[in-house]
Amino acid sequence: MARLQDEVRSGQVTERGLARRTGISQPHVHNVLKGKKSFSIEMCDTILRAMKLDVVDLLDPADLNRLARR
């Protein structure tokens, strides 16, 4: 969620653009970004696909390095 909020704040993506790309209503996107609602797992998957991201992209690089060393 923090990454999505950062991308909206920086202008890389807009709430409206994300809503259009995912089929999720803009008011719902807005309310989730403001912490008033949450996305379902299915909506999260849709957002990841629309943004061309994988779950691994959401992990902290330091955590990934620690896991890789194990």
N, CA, C and O atoms as CSV, one atom per row, in Angstrom:
chain,resi,resn,atom,element,x,y,z
A,1,MET,N,N,0.825,-1.186,0.000
A,1,MET,CA,C,0.000,0.000,0.000
A,1,MET,C,C,0.874,1.257,0.000
A,1,MET,O,O,0.566,2.236,-0.679
A,2,ALA,N,N,1.962,1.218,0.765
A,2,ALA,CA,C,2.844,2.386,0.846
A,2,ALA,C,C,3.420,2.720,-0.526
A,2,ALA,O,O,3.529,3.890,-0.891
A,3,ARG,N,N,3.785,1.697,-1.275
A,3,ARG,CA,C,4.339,1.949,-2.610
A,3,ARG,C,C,3.289,2.596,-3.509
A,3,ARG,O,O,3.593,3.543,-4.234
A,4,LEU,N,N,2.082,2.102,-3.468
A,4,LEU,CA,C,1.005,2.665,-4.275
A,4,LEU,C,C,0.737,4.115,-3.871
A,4,LEU,O,O,0.555,4.980,-4.728
A,5,GLN,N,N,0.712,4.373,-2.573
A,5,GLN,CA,C,0.505,5.742,-2.091
A,5,GLN,C,C,1.638,6.657,-2.569
A,5,GLN,O,O,1.392,7.793,-2.976
A,6,ASP,N,N,2.864,6.165,-2.518
A,6,ASP,CA,C,4.008,6.958,-2.984
A,6,ASP,C,C,3.905,7.266,-4.472
A,6,ASP,O,O,4.204,8.382,-4.898
A,7,GLU,N,N,3.489,6.295,-5.256
A,7,GLU,CA,C,3.377,6.505,-6.694
A,7,GLU,C,C,2.268,7.499,-7.026
A,7,GLU,O,O,2.396,8.278,-7.971
A,8,VAL,N,N,1.191,7.479,-6.262
A,8,VAL,CA,C,0.120,8.459,-6.476
A,8,VAL,C,C,0.610,9.848,-6.068
A,8,VAL,O,O,0.394,10.821,-6.791
A,9,ARG,N,N,1.266,9.942,-4.916
A,9,ARG,CA,C,1.779,11.235,-4.446
A,9,ARG,C,C,2.784,11.848,-5.422
A,9,ARG,O,O,2.792,13.059,-5.642
A,10,SER,N,N,3.630,10.994,-6.004
A,10,SER,CA,C,4.669,11.490,-6.912
A,10,SER,C,C,4.146,11.762,-8.320
A,10,SER,O,O,4.856,12.332,-9.150
A,11,GLY,N,N,2.914,11.358,-8.588
A,11,GLY,CA,C,2.330,11.598,-9.902
A,11,GLY,C,C,2.621,10.516,-10.928
A,11,GLY,O,O,2.253,10.654,-12.094
A,12,GLN,N,N,3.277,9.439,-10.507
A,12,GLN,CA,C,3.566,8.338,-11.429
A,12,GLN,C,C,2.283,7.652,-11.877
A,12,GLN,O,O,2.211,7.116,-12.983
A,13,VAL,N,N,1.286,7.669,-11.026
A,13,VAL,CA,C,-0.025,7.113,-11.340
A,13,VAL,C,C,-1.064,7.984,-10.629
A,13,VAL,O,O,-0.799,8.530,-9.558
A,14,THR,N,N,-2.229,8.104,-11.228
A,14,THR,CA,C,-3.305,8.854,-10.576
A,14,THR,C,C,-4.365,7.879,-10.091
A,14,THR,O,O,-4.455,6.751,-10.576
A,15,GLU,N,N,-5.154,8.316,-9.142
A,15,GLU,CA,C,-6.262,7.482,-8.668
A,15,GLU,C,C,-7.184,7.141,-9.838
A,15,GLU,O,O,-7.615,5.999,-9.993
A,16,ARG,N,N,-7.473,8.136,-10.645
A,16,ARG,CA,C,-8.362,7.937,-11.785
A,16,ARG,C,C,-7.765,6.959,-12.801
A,16,ARG,O,O,-8.458,6.076,-13.307
A,17,GLY,N,N,-6.470,7.126,-13.092
A,17,GLY,CA,C,-5.804,6.231,-14.027
A,17,GLY,C,C,-5.776,4.795,-13.515
A,17,GLY,O,O,-6.006,3.853,-14.273
A,18,LEU,N,N,-5.496,4.640,-12.235
A,18,LEU,CA,C,-5.481,3.308,-11.637
A,18,LEU,C,C,-6.870,2.687,-11.695
A,18,LEU,O,O,-7.017,1.502,-11.995
A,19,ALA,N,N,-7.877,3.485,-11.410
A,19,ALA,CA,C,-9.254,2.990,-11.464
A,19,ALA,C,C,-9.600,2.518,-12.874
A,19,ALA,O,O,-10.209,1.462,-13.046
A,20,ARG,N,N,-9.222,3.282,-13.857
A,20,ARG,CA,C,-9.512,2.905,-15.247
A,20,ARG,C,C,-8.780,1.633,-15.654
A,20,ARG,O,O,-9.352,0.767,-16.315
A,21,ARG,N,N,-7.526,1.524,-15.261
A,21,ARG,CA,C,-6.730,0.353,-15.650
A,21,ARG,C,C,-7.180,-0.919,-14.954
A,21,ARG,O,O,-6.973,-2.016,-15.472
A,22,THR,N,N,-7.792,-0.784,-13.790
A,22,THR,CA,C,-8.128,-1.971,-13.001
A,22,THR,C,C,-9.608,-2.302,-12.958
A,22,THR,O,O,-9.984,-3.422,-12.612
A,23,GLY,N,N,-10.455,-1.336,-13.306
A,23,GLY,CA,C,-11.888,-1.572,-13.200
A,23,GLY,C,C,-12.422,-1.388,-11.790
A,23,GLY,O,O,-13.577,-1.713,-11.513
A,24,ILE,N,N,-11.591,-0.869,-10.900
A,24,ILE,CA,C,-12.004,-0.554,-9.527
A,24,ILE,C,C,-12.465,0.900,-9.540
A,24,ILE,O,O,-11.827,1.742,-10.172
A,25,SER,N,N,-13.547,1.201,-8.862
A,25,SER,CA,C,-14.051,2.575,-8.905
A,25,SER,C,C,-13.042,3.547,-8.294
A,25,SER,O,O,-12.332,3.213,-7.346
A,26,GLN,N,N,-12.994,4.749,-8.852
A,26,GLN,CA,C,-12.082,5.768,-8.343
A,26,GLN,C,C,-12.386,6.122,-6.895
A,26,GLN,O,O,-11.451,6.296,-6.114
A,27,PRO,N,N,-13.667,6.240,-6.494
A,27,PRO,CA,C,-13.920,6.514,-5.079
A,27,PRO,C,C,-13.387,5.409,-4.156
A,27,PRO,O,O,-12.910,5.696,-3.057
A,28,HIS,N,N,-13.466,4.160,-4.597
A,28,HIS,CA,C,-12.949,3.069,-3.757
A,28,HIS,C,C,-11.425,3.164,-3.664
A,28,HIS,O,O,-10.856,3.002,-2.585
A,29,VAL,N,N,-10.770,3.426,-4.790
A,29,VAL,CA,C,-9.310,3.604,-4.773
A,29,VAL,C,C,-8.945,4.731,-3.814
A,29,VAL,O,O,-8.038,4.583,-2.996
A,30,HIS,N,N,-9.640,5.844,-3.911
A,30,HIS,CA,C,-9.384,6.995,-3.041
A,30,HIS,C,C,-9.537,6.620,-1.564
A,30,HIS,O,O,-8.674,6.938,-0.746
A,31,ASN,N,N,-10.635,5.945,-1.231
A,31,ASN,CA,C,-10.886,5.578,0.160
A,31,ASN,C,C,-9.850,4.600,0.691
A,31,ASN,O,O,-9.489,4.663,1.866
A,32,VAL,N,N,-9.372,3.708,-0.143
A,32,VAL,CA,C,-8.331,2.774,0.293
A,32,VAL,C,C,-7.033,3.532,0.548
A,32,VAL,O,O,-6.368,3.308,1.560
A,33,LEU,N,N,-6.677,4.422,-0.363
A,33,LEU,CA,C,-5.435,5.182,-0.188
A,33,LEU,C,C,-5.487,6.082,1.039
A,33,LEU,O,O,-4.448,6.409,1.613
A,34,LYS,N,N,-6.668,6.478,1.436
A,34,LYS,CA,C,-6.831,7.305,2.639
A,34,LYS,C,C,-6.983,6.465,3.904
A,34,LYS,O,O,-7.070,7.013,5.003
A,35,GLY,N,N,-7.017,5.137,3.760
A,35,GLY,CA,C,-7.109,4.261,4.923
A,35,GLY,C,C,-8.519,4.019,5.430
A,35,GLY,O,O,-8.694,3.461,6.514
A,36,LYS,N,N,-9.523,4.426,4.673
A,36,LYS,CA,C,-10.906,4.250,5.113
A,36,LYS,C,C,-11.488,2.894,4.730
A,36,LYS,O,O,-12.420,2.409,5.371
A,37,LYS,N,N,-10.940,2.288,3.690
A,37,LYS,CA,C,-11.388,0.973,3.223
A,37,LYS,C,C,-10.172,0.149,2.881
A,37,LYS,O,O,-9.039,0.608,3.028
A,38,SER,N,N,-10.404,-1.073,2.421
A,38,SER,CA,C,-9.280,-1.903,1.997
A,38,SER,C,C,-9.623,-2.605,0.691
A,38,SER,O,O,-10.792,-2.739,0.330
A,39,PHE,N,N,-8.595,-3.045,-0.005
A,39,PHE,CA,C,-8.773,-3.815,-1.223
A,39,PHE,C,C,-8.913,-5.283,-0.870
A,39,PHE,O,O,-8.308,-5.760,0.091
A,40,SER,N,N,-9.703,-5.990,-1.641
A,40,SER,CA,C,-9.767,-7.441,-1.503
A,40,SER,C,C,-8.487,-8.031,-2.093
A,40,SER,O,O,-7.753,-7.339,-2.798
A,41,ILE,N,N,-8.223,-9.283,-1.814
A,41,ILE,CA,C,-7.060,-9.970,-2.381
A,41,ILE,C,C,-7.138,-9.931,-3.907
A,41,ILE,O,O,-6.128,-9.716,-4.579
A,42,GLU,N,N,-8.331,-10.138,-4.449
A,42,GLU,CA,C,-8.507,-10.124,-5.896
A,42,GLU,C,C,-8.175,-8.745,-6.477
A,42,GLU,O,O,-7.551,-8.638,-7.533
A,43,MET,N,N,-8.599,-7.705,-5.776
A,43,MET,CA,C,-8.295,-6.345,-6.237
A,43,MET,C,C,-6.789,-6.094,-6.192
A,43,MET,O,O,-6.239,-5.456,-7.090
A,44,CYS,N,N,-6.129,-6.587,-5.163
A,44,CYS,CA,C,-4.674,-6.429,-5.062
A,44,CYS,C,C,-3.984,-7.118,-6.233
A,44,CYS,O,O,-3.053,-6.563,-6.816
A,45,ASP,N,N,-4.425,-8.305,-6.578
A,45,ASP,CA,C,-3.864,-9.019,-7.729
A,45,ASP,C,C,-4.076,-8.224,-9.015
A,45,ASP,O,O,-3.176,-8.133,-9.850
A,46,THR,N,N,-5.255,-7.657,-9.168
A,46,THR,CA,C,-5.568,-6.856,-10.357
A,46,THR,C,C,-4.654,-5.642,-10.441
A,46,THR,O,O,-4.158,-5.308,-11.518
A,47,ILE,N,N,-4.432,-4.986,-9.319
A,47,ILE,CA,C,-3.566,-3.811,-9.280
A,47,ILE,C,C,-2.132,-4.193,-9.620
A,47,ILE,O,O,-1.473,-3.502,-10.397
A,48,LEU,N,N,-1.643,-5.287,-9.045
A,48,LEU,CA,C,-0.287,-5.727,-9.348
A,48,LEU,C,C,-0.124,-5.987,-10.843
A,48,LEU,O,O,0.869,-5.572,-11.441
A,49,ARG,N,N,-1.090,-6.670,-11.448
A,49,ARG,CA,C,-1.020,-6.936,-12.891
A,49,ARG,C,C,-1.054,-5.637,-13.689
A,49,ARG,O,O,-0.283,-5.473,-14.634
A,50,ALA,N,N,-1.934,-4.720,-13.322
A,50,ALA,CA,C,-2.061,-3.457,-14.052
A,50,ALA,C,C,-0.787,-2.624,-13.964
A,50,ALA,O,O,-0.448,-1.897,-14.899
A,51,MET,N,N,-0.088,-2.730,-12.848
A,51,MET,CA,C,1.140,-1.964,-12.654
A,51,MET,C,C,2.380,-2.749,-13.073
A,51,MET,O,O,3.510,-2.290,-12.912
A,52,LYS,N,N,2.139,-3.942,-13.614
A,52,LYS,CA,C,3.227,-4.817,-14.061
A,52,LYS,C,C,4.222,-5.093,-12.932
A,52,LYS,O,O,5.437,-4.997,-13.104
A,53,LEU,N,N,3.661,-5.438,-11.775
A,53,LEU,CA,C,4.459,-5.761,-10.596
A,53,LEU,C,C,4.203,-7.197,-10.174
A,53,LEU,O,O,3.187,-7.796,-10.526
A,54,ASP,N,N,5.127,-7.724,-9.429
A,54,ASP,CA,C,5.015,-9.043,-8.827
A,54,ASP,C,C,5.100,-8.849,-7.316
A,54,ASP,O,O,5.582,-7.819,-6.845
A,55,VAL,N,N,4.645,-9.808,-6.580
A,55,VAL,CA,C,4.698,-9.706,-5.118
A,55,VAL,C,C,6.136,-9.468,-4.653
A,55,VAL,O,O,6.351,-8.744,-3.680
A,56,VAL,N,N,7.101,-10.049,-5.314
A,56,VAL,CA,C,8.509,-9.878,-4.944
A,56,VAL,C,C,8.924,-8.406,-5.042
A,56,VAL,O,O,9.780,-7.952,-4.282
A,57,ASP,N,N,8.324,-7.663,-5.970
A,57,ASP,CA,C,8.639,-6.236,-6.109
A,57,ASP,C,C,8.244,-5.433,-4.874
A,57,ASP,O,O,8.745,-4.328,-4.666
A,58,LEU,N,N,7.362,-5.975,-4.067
A,58,LEU,CA,C,6.880,-5.271,-2.886
A,58,LEU,C,C,7.752,-5.500,-1.655
A,58,LEU,O,O,7.596,-4.818,-0.642
A,59,LEU,N,N,8.666,-6.460,-1.745
A,59,LEU,CA,C,9.520,-6.784,-0.609
A,59,LEU,C,C,10.690,-5.814,-0.514
A,59,LEU,O,O,11.165,-5.289,-1.521
A,60,ASP,N,N,11.133,-5.592,0.682
A,60,ASP,CA,C,12.291,-4.746,0.941
A,60,ASP,C,C,13.541,-5.461,0.418
A,60,ASP,O,O,13.741,-6.635,0.729
A,61,PRO,N,N,14.391,-4.782,-0.372
A,61,PRO,CA,C,15.604,-5.427,-0.894
A,61,PRO,C,C,16.494,-6.022,0.199
A,61,PRO,O,O,17.120,-7.061,-0.009
A,62,ALA,N,N,16.551,-5.375,1.348
A,62,ALA,CA,C,17.364,-5.912,2.451
A,62,ALA,C,C,16.812,-7.254,2.922
A,62,ALA,O,O,17.575,-8.169,3.230
A,63,ASP,N,N,15.483,-7.369,2.979
A,63,ASP,CA,C,14.868,-8.647,3.368
A,63,ASP,C,C,15.162,-9.720,2.326
A,63,ASP,O,O,15.430,-10.870,2.675
A,64,LEU,N,N,15.112,-9.353,1.063
A,64,LEU,CA,C,15.417,-10.309,0.008
A,64,LEU,C,C,16.859,-10.799,0.101
A,64,LEU,O,O,17.125,-11.986,-0.090
A,65,ASN,N,N,17.789,-9.893,0.392
A,65,ASN,CA,C,19.190,-10.283,0.546
A,65,ASN,C,C,19.378,-11.249,1.712
A,65,ASN,O,O,20.127,-12.220,1.602
A,66,ARG,N,N,18.706,-10.988,2.818
A,66,ARG,CA,C,18.794,-11.875,3.967
A,66,ARG,C,C,18.258,-13.257,3.622
A,66,ARG,O,O,18.854,-14.271,3.984
A,67,LEU,N,N,17.134,-13.289,2.922
A,67,LEU,CA,C,16.540,-14.574,2.531
A,67,LEU,C,C,17.432,-15.322,1.549
A,67,LEU,O,O,17.546,-16.545,1.627
A,68,ALA,N,N,18.056,-14.613,0.640
A,68,ALA,CA,C,18.925,-15.238,-0.355
A,68,ALA,C,C,20.161,-15.860,0.285
A,68,ALA,O,O,20.679,-16.862,-0.207
A,69,ARG,N,N,20.634,-15.273,1.373
A,69,ARG,CA,C,21.828,-15.793,2.054
A,69,ARG,C,C,21.552,-17.058,2.857
A,69,ARG,O,O,22.488,-17.766,3.228
A,70,ARG,N,N,20.299,-17.349,3.127
A,70,ARG,CA,C,19.950,-18.522,3.961
A,70,ARG,C,C,20.157,-19.791,3.237
A,70,ARG,O,O,19.913,-20.864,3.789
